[in-house]
Amino acid sequence: MFGSRLRVKRFEDRIEKYESVPIQKGKILFYGHSLFTRCSFITGSKANPVLAEEVRMKDGSQAIINHGFGTSSADDLLYYYSRMVRPYEPRALVLITGSNDVAYGYSPSEVVEILARVVNWAKADFPGIRIFCFGFDPDVKHKGEKNFYTRFRTEYNQILEDFCARQENCEYVSLVDQPFYFENPEDVGDYDSVREDIFASDRNHLNPQGYVMFMDFIRELLDDLL
């Protein structure tokens, strides 16, 4: 539909699981790749805490709907927008993509261009919505590498940050600048200095300890919306 290079319908089973739950409107909606999937109710990593259960409104009510689906790209987020975002009428939208797109052959500018459609659709559908665009999430799998992946990561983060700076109510969030990913304060911001003890055995995804810290970060980030 959108000139995708992917078979976007490969996620139908996961989308249908989300659709099996009654729609709740006006929540903070998380939408993106496996960083979100692994702390959602459809995750295969059962030991990980569930974002929507752990991060709540200050009165204890539900704050978050998590529509993450692992290995997704920006094209997938765009394709499923009408089912995974629009019916929920979110008051805030948290987006992440990029790390899978590089493997699918997209350029950094192409990814941001596609993600920009998601942002613009949300702003048109829900005037005044707050949008948070996450940069590349750190991992230990690529520590010390200087290659196409790491160059893509740097360029993508810069293009995405520049895009968000031009948008109203759209905030770029640099994950590599979050202290919980590092043992030493002086290492913050350096992908090659990420701590290893908060990652799973695949060296790519957070483990349960990492997700506990990730949820503390989310509470701080969204404090004025909780």
C-alpha positions in Angstrom: 0.0 0.0 0.0 2.8 2.4 0.9 5.5 1.0 -1.3 6.8 -1.1 1.5 9.6 -3.6 0.8 8.2 -5.9 3.4 5.3 -8.3 3.7 3.6 -6.1 6.3 0.7 -8.6 6.9 3.2 -10.9 8.6 2.2 -9.4 11.9 -1.5 -10.2 11.7 -1.5 -12.7 14.5 0.0 -10.1 16.9 -2.3 -7.4 15.8 -5.3 -9.6 16.3 -4.1 -10.3 19.9 -4.1 -6.6 20.6 -7.5 -6.2 18.9 -8.9 -9.0 21.1 -8.8 -6.6 24.1 -11.6 -4.0 24.4 -10.5 -0.6 23.2 -9.6 2.0 25.8 -9.4 5.6 24.7 -7.4 8.5 25.9 -4.3 6.5 27.2 -0.6 6.9 26.4 0.0 4.6 23.5 3.4 2.9 23.0 4.0 1.8 19.4 7.1 0.3 18.0 9.6 -2.6 17.9 10.7 -5.2 20.4 11.8 -2.8 23.1 8.1 -2.4 23.6 7.0 -5.9 22.7 9.0 -7.6 25.3 7.3 -5.7 28.1 3.8 -6.1 26.6 1.2 -8.7 27.4 1.9 -10.7 24.2 5.7 -10.9 24.9 7.4 -14.3 24.7 9.8 -13.1 27.5 7.4 -14.0 30.4 9.9 -12.9 33.1 9.9 -9.3 32.0 7.5 -6.9 33.8 4.6 -5.6 31.8 4.8 -1.9 31.0 1.0 -1.2 31.2 0.8 -2.9 34.6 3.9 -1.3 36.2 3.5 2.3 35.0 0.2 3.7 36.1 -1.5 7.0 36.7 -0.8 8.5 40.1 -4.3 7.4 41.2 -3.5 3.8 40.3 -5.6 3.7 37.1 -4.2 2.4 33.8 -2.1 5.0 31.9 -0.5 3.0 29.1 -1.6 0.8 26.1 1.4 -1.0 24.7 1.1 -2.0 21.0 4.7 -3.0 20.4 5.4 -5.7 17.8 8.9 -7.1 17.5 11.0 -6.9 14.3 8.6 -4.1 13.0 9.8 -1.2 10.8 8.5 2.3 10.2 6.5 0.9 7.2 4.8 -1.6 9.6 3.9 1.2 12.0 2.4 3.2 9.2 0.5 0.2 7.7 -1.2 -0.7 11.0 -1.8 2.9 12.2 -5.5 2.7 11.4 -5.9 -0.4 13.6 -3.4 0.1 16.3 -3.5 3.8 16.9 -6.5 5.7 15.5 -9.3 3.7 17.3 -7.6 4.3 20.7 -7.6 8.1 20.4 -4.4 8.4 22.5 -3.5 11.6 24.4 0.2 10.8 23.9 2.1 8.5 21.5 5.5 7.0 22.1 7.2 5.7 19.0 10.4 3.7 18.3 11.8 2.2 15.1 15.1 2.1 13.2 17.1 -0.9 14.4 15.1 -3.3 12.2 14.8 -0.9 9.3 18.5 -0.9 8.7 18.4 -4.7 8.1 15.5 -4.3 5.7 17.5 -2.0 3.4 16.0 1.4 4.3 18.2 4.5 4.6 18.0 6.7 7.7 16.2 9.5 5.8 13.6 7.0 4.4 12.8 5.7 7.9 12.3 9.2 9.3 10.2 10.2 6.2 7.9 7.2 6.8 7.8 7.7 10.6 6.9 11.4 9.9 3.7 10.2 8.3 2.7 8.4 11.5 3.5 11.6 13.4 1.5 13.8 11.0 -1.5 11.4 10.9 -1.6 11.4 14.7 -1.4 15.2 14.9 -4.2 15.5 12.3 -6.4 12.9 14.0 -5.8 14.2 17.6 -4.9 17.9 17.8 -2.7 18.7 20.7 -1.4 15.1 21.1 2.0 14.7 22.7 4.4 12.6 20.7 7.7 11.1 21.9 10.1 9.7 19.2 12.8 7.5 20.7 16.2 7.3 19.1 18.1 4.0 18.7 18.0 2.0 21.8 21.5 0.9 23.1 22.6 -2.8 23.0 25.8 -4.7 23.7 25.7 -6.7 20.5 27.2 -3.8 18.5 29.7 -2.5 21.1 32.9 -1.4 19.6 31.7 -1.8 16.0 32.4 0.8 13.3 30.3 -0.3 10.4 27.2 0.3 8.3 24.9 -0.3 11.3 26.6 2.1 13.6 26.8 4.8 10.9 23.1 4.3 10.1 22.4 4.7 13.9 24.2 8.0 14.1 22.7 9.4 11.0 19.2 8.3 11.9 19.3 9.8 15.4 20.4 13.1 14.0 17.8 13.2 11.3 15.1 12.2 13.7 16.2 14.8 16.3 16.1 17.5 13.6 12.6 16.4 12.5 11.2 16.5 16.0 12.7 20.0 16.6 10.6 21.3 13.8 7.4 19.8 15.1 5.0 21.1 17.7 4.4 18.8 20.7 6.9 16.3 19.3 9.9 15.4 21.5 13.0 13.5 20.5 14.2 11.2 23.3 17.8 10.0 23.1 17.9 6.6 24.8 21.7 6.5 24.7 21.7 9.6 27.0 19.7 7.8 29.7 21.9 7.1 32.7 20.4 3.7 33.6 22.2 2.2 30.6 25.6 2.9 32.0 27.7 2.0 35.1 29.6 5.3 35.1 28.1 8.8 34.6 31.0 9.8 32.4 30.0 7.1 29.9 26.5 8.4 29.3 25.9 9.0 25.6 28.5 6.4 24.4 27.0 3.4 22.7 30.3 1.6 23.2 30.2 1.9 27.0 26.7 0.5 27.7 26.6 -1.8 30.7 26.1 -5.5 29.9 24.4 -6.8 33.0 21.0 -5.4 32.1 20.8 -7.2 28.7 19.5 -10.7 27.9 21.7 -13.5 26.5 21.1 -12.3 23.0 23.0 -9.1 23.9 20.4 -7.1 22.1 17.3 -6.9 24.3 16.9 -5.8 28.0 16.6 -8.5 30.6 14.1 -8.3 33.5 16.5 -6.1 35.6 16.9 -3.8 32.6 13.2 -3.5 32.1 12.7 -2.5 35.8 15.1 0.3 35.2 13.5 1.1 31.8 10.1 1.5 33.6 11.6 3.9 36.1 12.9 5.9 33.1 9.4 5.9 31.6 7.8 7.1 34.8 10.2 10.0 34.9 9.8 10.8 31.2 6.0 10.8 31.4 5.6 12.2 34.9 3.5 15.2 33.9 1.1 12.9 32.0 0.6 10.4 34.9 
